[in-house]
Amino acid sequence: MLKAWKDRCPASPDGLAFPTADGSMHAREKPPAGFAELLEASRCPAIGFHGLRHTCASLMVMSGASLRAVQKLLGHSSITTTEKYSHLAPDYMEREADRLSLDLQPGLGQLVALPGGA
């Protein structure tokens, strides 16, 4: 359903799912015309537009998206707003630390992160 909507919706330089006719962000969180009808037709449970934004942010964080990416996609003016979702990725800092893997010099070994912070 979302793929079909993407083909019909206005082009948005920011990749918005429900942009205004000129592709910009809505001035306030207001569902687009026909939103309620689309929910009903797709047999989705009744949910407010803000609930969908919250669900989107939650799912993104739980799938490993960075908080900065969630902030940009949802249009939060401050990272503080987005940080309320950080509890959904309790292993976030561990994943970030696991990115560290430095090859020092040939023959000197490799610096690696060990389980449990050892």
Buried (B, 14 or more C-beta within 10 A) or exposed (E): EEEEEEEEBEEBEEEBBBBEEEEEBBEEEEBBEEBEEBBEEEEEEEEEBEEBBBEBBBEBBEEEBBBEEBBBBBEBEEEEBBEEBBEBBEEBEEEEEEEEEEEEEEEEEEEEEEEEEE
